[in-house]
Structure formats: C-alpha cells, structure tokens
C-alpha cells in the first residue's frame, strides 16, 4: 500500500474521463493536488452528447458550459482539453482500432507521465472500453513518457460491479484533505448529474467515500487508486 502524503512529483498528469463528471468523482482532489504540485494537467473526455443522439439544444450547450467551467476550476489550459467526441453510451459501437488511434494521438501530443483511468471493472460499458483503449497506449516502447498508471473509482459505476474478480482494490491513497471542499464545489457545476443522498453521485456519498478512504490510509480525506504501472528510472 502506498499512502501519498508527501509529494511524488510528476511533470504531467492526464486524466481520462469516459463522460464529463467522471474526472471529478474519481480523482478531482488528486487533480487539484497535482496542479498545486506544479504538474501540467491534461483532461481527455471520450464522449459527448449531441442533438443527433436525442439531446436538446439547451442540454448540449449547458454541457459545453459545464466542461468549460470545470476546466477553468481545475486549472487546465484550453489546449490540454481533449474532447474525442464519440457518442455517449455508444463506445461499444466504435472499433477498438479507431478508439486506440484517437487516444494514441492525445498521448503522443500531451506526453503524460501519469495517467488516471477508470477502473476495468466498472459496470458502464463506456468505462470498460475506455480502459481497454487506454491500456493499449501505455507500452513503454511506444509511449515512453508514461511512468505511472492509476485506476480510479467512480461512484455509481465501480461499486456496482457483480464480478468479484474485477472488484476495485485500492493500493494507493492520495491525501486530498486540503482539496475536498473544492472538489465538491466543482462537482456542483454538473447540476443535472448530482442527486440527493442515498443517490451514489451525491455530495454526502462523495464526502463519505473520501473520509472512508482517508480512514483506510491515515488521512482526513483521500482518494483511492489501483496502481497498474509504475516505471522508475
């Protein structure tokens, strides 16, 4: 188990979100901490909503506004926001070859040292497929910038897996005690995604999980990750 109280410097951190809000639910505190530590931040969003897939014009514009507000709140430069634009809930209709090509282009452009990715056992197909596409872009001989890959947990997705062989088992805990309130404030931007407790994506549940992960690792609040890859050299 690794408890990250002191800084483990990373020059660049790329968070990969199947949908907007996954980045905050899973690792918003860690992203904010990395920014304070001086890392260059990147945010790759795999999917989007559109009028072509049945969303209203107002909903599409609202989502664009939410993404822009969150980007600014996290301190991510506009050129480091990568929106791949695949239709939400439909990643399973896209060839893996095409998905990997798009993800690969971002990796070559941004050159991340640290990659934060959704967990492979999440119940949402978009999450699982995102994990598979990203996994293909972490080979050291093709993507030498990548030093560390961490899988995050997403409330309402990770904990509902019925496959015990793919259960989330955190072995890295990042202290986010100084960043939890800002994480919650940014989550409020996604007003349509946040509900009342006991809904999993609620402020009460997000705070409770942070406190639980903190109690597991000796911090007031923490985010848990599975360490999937680490290269030191």
Secondary structure, DSSP 4 states (H G I P E B T S, - for coil): -EEE-S----SEEEEEESSTTHHHHHHHHHHHHHHHTTPEEEEEEEEE--GGGT--HHHHHHHHHHHHHHHHHHT--GGGEEEEEEETT-GGGS-HHHHHHHHHHHHHHH--SEEEEE-TT-SSHHHHHHHHHHHTT--TTT-TT--EEEEEP-TTTGGG---GGG-----EEEE-TTTHHHHHHHHTT-TTT---TTSSSSHHHHHHHHHHHHHHHTSSSEEEEEEEEE---
